Amino acid sequence: MNAPLTTNHLQDKEYEDAIIACLLVEPKDALDKLLSVAFEPDHFSSLQCRRVYRTILGMDINFVDELTVQREMEAAGTFNTAESDGQYLQRCLWMLPNGRYADFYAKQVMDLAERRGMITEAQRLATDAINLKKPITPMKQPGAVFYYDKRS
């Protein structure tokens, strides 16, 4: 049997960090841009970025900066010193002078997240197809031989 497909190449830490940087530098403008493209925490491949983004989403956007995000994460018990969250926030601030391109970065990260999801779903379908004990419901679909109804 073939080795499972990996999704390591379907993530871009620089774009993910740039999104967090945009939020720290120009929080209101960056968040407006991210929300306009329906950016969600799960689009991040990095758990660290997800934690920071979820924290910012729960804050008053007028009071978002490196220190307030860190304090908010500490209060919520999500600040991780083992992963150097404090240094991470500082590094994000150093990388970008403004938040102008938050929506561009978000679209790149969202595309990669969708591709990771497609690989995950393809692996699940392949696993189900190989399992002869699991019943499937093949259905005709325009332009395709079969469509697997995952509700079965």
N, C-alpha and C positions, 0 to 999 in steps of 0.2 A: 504494500500500500504506500502511496506517496506521503511524504511528510506534510504536515499541515502548513498552510500558507501563513506567512507572518505579515504583520502590519507595521513593523518597525520603520519601514521607509515611508509610511503614510502618516507622519507626524513632523511638525516643524516647530521646534522649541523656540526658535528666534521669533517667529510670528506670534506664538502664544505669549512669550514674554513681552513682546511689543504691545499686545493688547492690554496687558496689566500696566505697562508703562504709560500708555495713553490715559488709562483711568486714573493713575496717580498724578499725572502732569495736568491734564485738563478733564477732570472727572465728568462734569455735566455734558460737555460737548461729546466726549468719547462715549459715555453711556447712551446718549441720544442716538449716536451713529450705530452702536451695537444693537440697541433695541429696534432700530429701523430695519435691520437685516435679520431680526429674530434670533440673535445669538444667544445660546444657552450654555450653562456651565459644562454640560456633558459634551460639548463640541471640543473642549480641551482634551488632549491626550494626557496631559500632566495633572496629577492629583493636586499638586501644589497650586497650580493655576486655578483649578476648580475651587479649592478652598478659599483662595483670595477673592475670586470673582463672586462667589456666593456671599462672602462677608460684605463686599462692596454693595451688592444688590440689596442687602438688608440695612444699609446705612442711609442717613440723610446725605444726599449727594453733595450738598453744600459744605460738608465737613469731611470730605475724603482727602487724605494725604497719607504719606507713609506712616507717620506716627499714629494717627487715628485708626488706620486699618490694623496696624499691629496691636494696639490696645483693644480694639473690638474683637480681634481673633483671640487674644489672651483671655478676655472676659468670657468668651463663648467656649473656651477650651479647645479651640481649633488651631491655635498657634503652635507650630512644631519646631522646637529648637533643634531636634535631631536632624531635620531637613534644612536647617539654617534659614527659616522663613524671614528673619530680620535682614540677613545679608541678601537674600533673594529680592526683597522689596527695594533695597538700596541699589542693587545691580540693575533692576528694571528702570529706576529713575535715571541712572547714568546713561542708559542706552539711547534714550530719545529726548530730544529737546521740546517736542510738542506732541499733541494727540491728534493731529490733523488726519492721519490715515487709519484710524481705528476700524472703519468699515471695510477698508481694503484688506487689512490683516484678518479681520473676522471672516471675510468671504473665503480667504485661503484656508484658514483653519476649519471652517465649516465643510469645504470641499473634501479635505482630508478625512474629517470625521465621517462623512457620508461614505467615502470609499472604505474606511475601516468597518463600518456597519455592513456594507455589501459583502466584504470578505467573511465577516462573522456569520452572516446569514447563509452564504454559500457553503461554509464549513458545516453549519447545522443541517442544511439540506442534504449534503453529501453523506453525513453521518446517518441521517434518517434513511436515505436511499440504500445504504449498505446493510442496514439492519433489516433482515428479511422477516423478523418477528413483528415488526411494527407495520400496522396497516396504513396505506396511503390512499388518497382519493385523487387520482389523476383527472384533470379537467381540460377540455379543449379550450384553447386560448387563441385569439386571432394572431397569426404570425408566429406561433410557437407550436411545437409538437405537444408538449404537456405543460401544465401549470400545476405546481404542488400546492395544494390547499393546506396550509399549516394549521388550520383550525381542527383538523382531524386528529 
